[in-house]
């Protein structure tokens, strides 16, 4: 027990450092940040289904353009 009293100021200083610089987060803070990240992702990125649908449409358009070009050059 005397060792704890000897190192008590150091232990308190380390805990204050952790609290001041927010080394550890609470589950509430983590959940809040998680929601923020999800919201930002929804605003900036497209869903995979939409991207694949657009790719399929572009492929179809490319085929139609190729057909038109073939018919024009004949």
C-alpha positions as CSV (number, residue, x, y, z in Angstrom):
1,X,0.0,0.0,0.0
2,X,2.9,2.3,0.6
3,X,4.0,1.9,-3.0
4,X,0.7,3.4,-4.1
5,X,1.2,6.4,-1.9
6,X,4.7,6.8,-3.4
7,X,3.4,6.7,-7.0
8,X,0.1,8.5,-6.4
9,X,1.2,11.8,-7.8
10,X,2.4,10.1,-11.0
11,X,-0.7,8.1,-11.3
12,X,-2.9,11.2,-10.9
13,X,-0.8,13.1,-13.4
14,X,-1.2,10.2,-15.9
15,X,-5.0,10.1,-15.4
16,X,-5.2,13.9,-15.8
17,X,-3.2,13.6,-19.0
18,X,-5.6,11.0,-20.3
19,X,-8.6,13.0,-19.4
20,X,-7.2,16.3,-20.8
21,X,-6.2,14.8,-24.2
22,X,-9.2,12.5,-24.4
23,X,-7.2,9.4,-25.0
24,X,-10.1,7.2,-24.1
25,X,-13.6,7.8,-25.3
26,X,-17.0,6.8,-23.8
27,X,-19.4,4.6,-25.7
28,X,-21.7,7.6,-26.2
29,X,-19.0,9.6,-27.8
30,X,-18.1,6.7,-30.1
31,X,-21.7,6.2,-31.1
32,X,-22.1,9.9,-31.9
33,X,-19.0,9.9,-34.1
34,X,-20.2,6.7,-35.8
35,X,-23.5,8.4,-36.7
36,X,-21.6,11.4,-38.1
37,X,-19.4,9.2,-40.2
38,X,-22.4,7.3,-41.6
39,X,-24.2,10.6,-42.4
40,X,-21.1,12.0,-44.2
41,X,-20.8,8.7,-46.2
42,X,-24.4,8.8,-47.3
43,X,-24.0,12.4,-48.5
44,X,-20.7,11.8,-50.4
45,X,-20.9,8.3,-51.8
46,X,-23.4,6.5,-54.0
47,X,-25.0,3.2,-53.1
48,X,-23.5,0.2,-55.0
49,X,-26.8,-0.7,-56.6
50,X,-27.1,2.7,-58.2
51,X,-23.5,2.6,-59.5
52,X,-24.0,-0.9,-61.0
53,X,-27.3,0.2,-62.6
54,X,-25.6,3.2,-64.2
55,X,-22.8,1.0,-65.5
56,X,-25.3,-1.3,-67.1
57,X,-27.1,1.7,-68.7
58,X,-23.8,3.0,-70.0
59,X,-23.0,-0.4,-71.5
60,X,-26.3,-0.5,-73.3
61,X,-25.8,3.1,-74.6
62,X,-22.4,2.1,-75.8
63,X,-23.8,-0.8,-77.7
64,X,-26.5,1.3,-79.3
65,X,-24.0,3.9,-80.3
66,X,-21.8,1.2,-81.9
67,X,-24.8,-0.1,-83.8
68,X,-25.6,3.4,-85.0
69,X,-22.0,4.0,-86.1
70,X,-22.0,0.7,-87.9
71,X,-25.2,1.5,-89.8
72,X,-23.9,4.9,-90.7
73,X,-20.6,3.7,-92.1
74,X,-22.2,1.0,-94.3
